[in-house]
Amino acid sequence: MKATSTVAKIKIDNSYMGGYLALPREAPRGGVVVLQEIFGVTPAMRAIADDFATEGYAALVPDIYWRMQRDLDLGNGEDPAQRQAAVDFSERFDERVGTTDICSSLEWLANYLKQSSRPGLVGFCLGGRLAVRSASLTEVACMVSMYGVRLDSLGEEIRKARSPMQFHFGENDNHNPMVTINRIREIVTERAAPNDEFYTYPDAEHAFYNRFRTDRFNEKAHRLARSRIVSFLRQHIG
């Protein structure tokens, strides 16, 4: 199923947050909000949204840095100067305010689709952390966190979320050592939610899912994770 794309404008107070909206050619089976890595709404994030659109989902990538700078694109981490700039943006980013903006993007997509099923959330790195925070604050059909950072500090949010949750980590993740991953696994197990899923990938690094990240991309892990994400979305959306 081929995809098309358009620009979204999500009204917030007297302004708006932009976004990239990928759409299937046929009527969407549901919606998913895709949350970026630290580098902005990059071609990599847009390509991931396009992938979800080919599976039949309307996929929205909100421009969560919009309060600091609109339409930021700092590549994929290969360039040291751009990587440091992305780190600086992520450290200045107000997660509390940003999470409310993400909740607004979920409402925008739900209203756009006018379907009975709520949208899902899929986040990467920083977005994987924000997906957990957002799922603890508002109703979503399901949540997928791809190598979310510092999730061991979000035990309360993980326990509070009512939606099914799916987690993915590479076992060679330099931002999430195995001791951290195992602590997150313990928190998820304590939730005792029957539809939760937790996966790790041998030999995979942080950002292993990003096809544009040539130094980290792991095709085998990407293909397996993608099949698991799509299956999870089909179980819980639409």
C-alpha positions in Angstrom: 0.0 0.0 0.0 1.7 3.3 -1.1 1.7 6.4 1.0 1.2 10.1 0.5 2.2 12.9 2.9 1.1 16.4 3.9 1.9 19.0 6.5 -0.1 19.1 9.8 -0.8 22.2 11.9 -1.8 21.3 15.4 -3.4 24.3 17.2 -1.9 25.0 20.6 -3.1 28.1 22.5 -2.7 31.0 20.0 -0.1 29.2 17.9 0.5 25.8 16.4 2.8 22.9 16.3 3.7 21.6 12.9 4.1 18.0 11.9 4.6 15.5 9.1 1.6 13.4 8.3 2.0 10.2 6.2 -1.2 8.8 4.9 -2.1 5.5 3.2 -3.7 5.6 -0.2 -6.8 3.9 1.1 -8.9 4.6 4.2 -6.6 4.4 7.3 -7.1 1.4 9.6 -6.1 3.7 12.4 -3.5 6.3 13.5 -0.1 6.4 15.2 1.9 9.3 16.5 5.6 8.9 15.9 8.0 10.6 18.3 11.4 11.7 17.1 14.9 11.0 18.2 16.9 14.0 19.5 17.7 15.2 16.0 14.3 16.6 15.0 11.8 15.7 12.3 14.5 14.2 10.1 14.2 12.3 6.8 14.7 9.1 8.9 11.6 9.9 11.1 9.5 10.8 8.0 10.6 7.5 6.4 9.4 5.6 9.5 6.1 7.4 9.3 5.9 6.5 5.6 6.5 2.8 6.5 3.5 2.9 8.9 1.4 4.5 6.2 2.2 1.6 3.9 0.8 -0.7 6.6 -2.5 1.3 6.5 -1.9 3.8 9.4 -2.1 7.6 9.3 1.3 8.4 10.9 1.9 11.8 12.4 5.4 13.0 13.4 4.9 16.2 15.5 7.5 18.9 15.6 8.1 18.7 19.3 10.9 21.2 19.3 8.7 23.9 17.8 8.8 26.1 20.9 12.6 26.4 20.5 13.0 26.1 16.7 10.6 25.0 14.0 11.4 22.3 11.5 14.7 21.3 13.0 16.7 18.6 11.2 20.1 17.8 12.6 20.8 14.7 10.7 21.3 11.3 12.3 24.3 11.8 14.6 27.1 11.2 12.1 28.4 14.8 12.3 29.9 15.7 15.7 28.8 19.3 15.6 25.2 18.4 14.7 25.2 15.7 17.3 26.2 18.1 20.0 23.6 20.6 18.8 21.0 17.9 19.1 22.1 17.0 22.6 21.9 20.7 23.5 18.3 20.8 22.2 17.3 17.7 24.1 18.7 19.1 27.3 16.9 22.4 26.9 13.6 20.6 25.9 10.9 21.0 28.6 9.6 17.4 28.8 6.6 18.4 30.9 5.4 21.0 28.4 6.5 18.8 25.5 4.4 15.9 26.8 1.3 18.1 26.9 2.0 19.1 23.2 2.2 15.4 22.4 -1.2 14.8 24.0 -2.5 17.6 21.8 -1.1 15.9 18.7 -2.9 12.7 19.8 -6.2 14.6 20.0 -5.5 16.2 16.7 -5.0 12.9 15.0 -8.0 11.3 16.7 -10.2 14.2 15.5 -8.6 14.1 12.0 -9.5 10.4 11.6 -12.9 10.4 13.4 -12.6 6.8 14.3 -13.7 5.0 17.4 -10.2 3.6 18.1 -7.6 5.9 19.7 -4.2 6.5 18.0 -1.2 4.6 19.2 2.3 6.0 20.1 5.7 4.9 18.8 8.7 6.7 20.1 12.5 6.5 19.4 15.3 7.4 21.9 14.0 10.7 23.4 10.7 9.9 21.8 10.7 6.5 23.4 10.9 8.2 26.8 8.2 10.8 25.9 5.9 8.0 24.6 5.9 6.5 28.1 5.3 9.8 29.7 2.4 10.6 27.3 0.8 7.2 27.8 0.7 7.8 31.5 -1.3 11.0 31.0 -3.8 10.3 28.3 -5.6 7.4 26.6 -3.8 5.7 23.7 -4.6 2.5 22.0 -1.1 1.2 22.6 2.5 2.5 23.1 5.8 1.3 21.6 9.1 2.6 23.1 12.1 1.9 20.9 15.3 2.2 23.0 13.7 4.9 25.2 16.3 6.7 27.4 16.2 6.8 31.2 13.1 4.7 31.5 14.3 3.3 34.7 13.4 6.7 36.3 9.8 6.4 34.9 8.6 3.5 37.0 5.6 5.4 38.2 4.6 6.4 34.7 5.0 2.9 33.4 2.8 1.5 36.1 0.2 4.2 35.6 -0.3 3.8 31.9 -3.5 1.9 31.0 -2.6 1.0 27.5 -0.6 -2.1 26.3 3.1 -1.3 26.2 5.8 -2.7 24.0 9.6 -2.1 24.6 12.6 -2.7 22.4 16.3 -2.5 23.3 19.6 -3.5 21.6 21.8 -5.4 24.0 24.8 -3.2 23.0 22.9 0.1 23.7 25.5 2.6 24.9 22.7 4.7 26.5 20.9 1.7 28.1 23.3 -0.8 29.6 21.9 -4.2 30.4 21.6 -3.4 34.1 19.3 -0.6 33.1 17.4 -2.7 30.6 16.8 -5.4 33.2 15.5 -2.9 35.7 13.0 -1.6 33.1 12.0 -5.2 32.4 11.4 -5.7 36.1 9.1 -2.6 36.3 7.2 -3.9 33.2 6.9 -7.3 34.8 5.6 -5.7 38.0 2.8 -4.1 36.0 1.5 -7.6 35.3 -0.4 -6.3 32.2 -1.2 -9.3 30.0 -0.7 -7.5 26.7 2.7 -5.9 27.4 5.7 -7.1 25.4 9.4 -6.7 26.0 12.2 -7.5 23.6 16.0 -7.2 23.4 18.2 -7.8 20.3 21.7 -9.3 20.5 24.5 -7.4 18.8 22.1 -4.4 18.2 23.1 -0.9 19.3 21.2 2.2 20.2 19.3 3.6 17.1 19.5 0.1 15.5 16.1 0.7 13.8 17.2 3.9 12.0 18.0 3.0 8.4 19.7 6.3 7.9 22.1 5.7 10.8 24.7 3.8 8.8 27.0 3.3 11.9 24.2 1.8 14.0 21.6 0.3 11.7 21.1 -3.5 12.2 19.0 -4.9 9.3 18.2 -8.2 11.0 17.1 -6.5 14.3 15.2 -3.8 12.3 13.2 -6.4 10.3 12.3 -8.4 13.4 11.4 -5.3 15.5 9.3 -3.9 12.6 7.3 -7.1 12.3 6.6 -7.0 16.1 5.6 -3.4 16.1 3.2 -3.8 13.1 1.7 -6.9 14.8 1.2 -5.0 18.0 -0.5 -2.1 16.3 -2.8 -4.5 14.4 -3.8 -6.1 17.7 -4.7 -2.9 19.4 -5.6 -0.3 16.8 -8.7 -0.4 14.6 
